[in-house]
Amino acid sequence: MKIAANSSIACAIESMAEASALVKSYGIAVPDFIELLTHTLYPSPVYKGYGAMIAEQRFSPVGSSCLKEVRLALSAGEANNLPLPFGSVLRDSMIEAIAQSDGHLD
């Protein structure tokens, strides 16, 4: 259950990051968007905590490696012949982010 929960958190982070990039491209302040999300649709500690980091563009320190968690989920799925397509997309996106940040941030 821990692997599945951590995978879900990684998906939430990616979703908020992509949605934030979209609203920013339309001139909407990311902190305002995150506030809307965390006070209406997703008033949970995960969204509030990671949402604040996204809004502030504060990417460290982090509690653990999202890439590690996604890889664990993909491996667990593979063990039961269960594809996790979004997990594969997340893994690839994180590998790209690591490459662009000189190996420091996923």
HELIX and SHEET records of a PDB file:
HELIX    1   1 LYS A    2  SER A   25  1                                  24    
HELIX    2   2 VAL A   30  LEU A   36  1                                   7    
HELIX    3   3 LEU A   37  LEU A   41  3                                   5    
HELIX    4   4 PRO A   45  ALA A   55  1                                  11    
HELIX    5   5 CYS A   66  ALA A   79  1                                  14    
HELIX    6   6 PRO A   85  GLN A  100  1                                  16    
END                                                                             
